[in-house]
Amino acid sequence: MLNAMILTVFLLSASAQGDRPSPSAAVSGAQSFRTYCASCHGSGAKGDGPLAEHLKVPPADLTTISQRNGGQFPFDDVRKKIDGRESVAGHGTSDMPVWGDAFKTTDTEEQARKRIDDITHFLWSIQVVTGE
């Protein structure tokens, strides 16, 4: 029974994620990224936003997530980092705002989850390909 539940969760996650970023989700995510993330991470997601120099820990270059993960985009890990409501083992503390909670102030849980998924698809879509 437990194995069937784990397989179901895995398949649901894989089907929501897909083999590559969803173009429509990436477009929507780009809009949210500009609104909520670019002030720190920069409009090109390189970690060079206008507020970056004022932070204790410089924002990450989000275009190299796949490179830092063996050429694979860790969709669920990125989603969890953006959401921030579930601690991710090994990531330590975060100075980044808890966007899952922030989005819940204006969105339903489902809308907040979709917004986070869309931002994750956007980040997946802008990954630097090795050799560029």
C-alpha positions as CSV (number, residue, x, y, z in Angstrom):
1,M,0.0,0.0,0.0
2,L,2.8,2.4,1.0
3,N,4.7,1.7,-2.3
4,A,1.5,2.4,-4.3
5,M,1.1,5.8,-2.5
6,I,4.8,6.7,-3.1
7,L,4.4,5.8,-6.8
8,T,1.3,7.8,-7.1
9,V,2.9,10.9,-5.6
10,F,6.0,10.4,-7.8
11,L,3.8,10.1,-11.0
12,L,1.7,13.2,-10.0
13,S,4.8,15.2,-9.4
14,A,6.3,14.0,-12.7
15,S,3.2,14.8,-14.7
16,A,2.9,18.3,-13.2
17,Q,6.6,18.9,-13.9
18,G,6.9,17.3,-17.3
19,D,10.1,16.6,-19.2
20,R,10.8,20.3,-19.9
21,P,9.4,23.6,-18.8
22,S,5.9,24.4,-19.8
23,P,6.0,27.5,-22.1
24,S,2.7,28.9,-20.8
25,A,3.7,28.4,-17.2
26,A,7.1,29.9,-17.9
27,V,5.5,33.1,-19.4
28,S,3.3,33.5,-16.3
29,G,6.2,32.7,-14.0
30,A,8.3,35.3,-15.7
31,Q,5.7,38.0,-14.8
32,S,5.7,36.9,-11.2
33,F,9.5,36.7,-11.1
34,R,9.8,40.3,-12.3
35,T,7.3,41.4,-9.6
36,Y,8.6,39.3,-6.6
37,C,12.1,38.2,-7.3
38,A,14.0,40.5,-9.7
39,S,14.7,43.2,-7.0
40,C,17.2,40.8,-5.5
41,H,17.9,38.2,-8.2
42,G,18.0,40.7,-11.1
43,S,15.8,40.8,-14.2
44,G,18.1,38.2,-15.8
45,A,18.1,36.1,-12.6
46,K,21.9,36.4,-12.3
47,G,21.8,37.6,-8.7
48,D,22.5,41.2,-9.6
49,G,19.2,42.9,-8.7
50,P,19.2,46.5,-7.4
51,L,18.9,45.3,-3.7
52,A,21.6,42.6,-4.0
53,E,24.4,44.8,-2.7
54,H,22.5,45.5,0.5
55,L,22.0,41.8,1.4
56,K,24.2,39.9,3.8
57,V,24.3,36.8,1.5
58,P,24.4,37.6,-2.2
59,P,21.4,36.2,-4.2
60,A,22.2,33.2,-6.3
61,D,22.6,33.1,-10.1
62,L,19.4,31.3,-10.8
63,T,20.4,30.6,-14.4
64,T,23.0,28.0,-13.3
65,I,20.8,25.8,-11.1
66,S,21.0,22.9,-13.6
67,Q,24.8,23.2,-13.9
68,R,25.1,23.0,-10.1
69,N,23.0,19.9,-10.1
70,G,24.7,17.7,-12.7
71,G,22.8,19.0,-15.7
72,Q,19.4,18.3,-14.2
73,F,16.9,20.9,-13.0
74,P,15.8,19.9,-9.5
75,F,12.2,21.1,-10.0
76,D,10.8,20.0,-6.6
77,D,13.8,21.3,-4.6
78,V,13.5,24.7,-6.4
79,R,9.7,24.8,-5.7
80,K,10.3,24.1,-2.0
81,K,12.9,26.8,-1.8
82,I,10.5,29.4,-3.3
83,D,7.6,28.2,-1.2
84,G,9.7,28.4,2.0
85,R,7.0,26.9,4.2
86,E,8.6,23.4,4.2
87,S,12.2,23.3,5.4
88,V,14.5,21.6,3.0
89,A,17.1,19.4,4.7
90,G,20.6,20.5,4.0
91,H,19.7,23.9,2.7
92,G,20.2,25.6,6.1
93,T,18.4,28.8,7.0
94,S,17.2,31.2,4.3
95,D,17.1,35.0,4.2
96,M,14.7,34.8,1.3
97,P,11.1,35.7,2.0
98,V,8.6,32.8,2.5
99,W,6.7,33.3,-0.7
100,G,4.3,30.5,0.0
101,D,3.0,32.5,3.0
102,A,3.2,35.9,1.1
103,F,1.2,34.6,-1.8
104,K,-1.4,33.2,0.6
105,T,-2.3,36.7,1.7
106,T,-3.9,37.4,-1.7
107,D,-4.2,33.9,-3.3
108,T,-5.9,30.7,-2.4
109,E,-3.6,27.8,-1.6
110,E,-4.2,26.4,-5.1
111,Q,-3.4,29.8,-6.7
112,A,-0.2,30.2,-4.5
113,R,0.9,26.7,-5.5
114,K,0.3,27.5,-9.2
115,R,2.2,30.8,-8.9
116,I,5.2,29.0,-7.4
117,D,5.1,26.2,-10.0
118,D,5.0,28.9,-12.7
119,I,8.0,30.7,-11.3
120,T,9.8,27.3,-11.1
121,H,8.9,26.6,-14.8
122,F,10.3,30.1,-15.7
123,L,13.6,29.4,-13.9
124,W,13.8,26.0,-15.6
125,S,13.3,27.7,-18.9
126,I,16.2,30.1,-18.5
127,Q,18.9,27.6,-17.5
128,V,22.3,28.0,-19.1
129,V,23.1,25.0,-21.3
130,T,26.5,23.6,-20.7
131,G,28.9,24.9,-23.3
132,E,27.2,28.3,-23.8
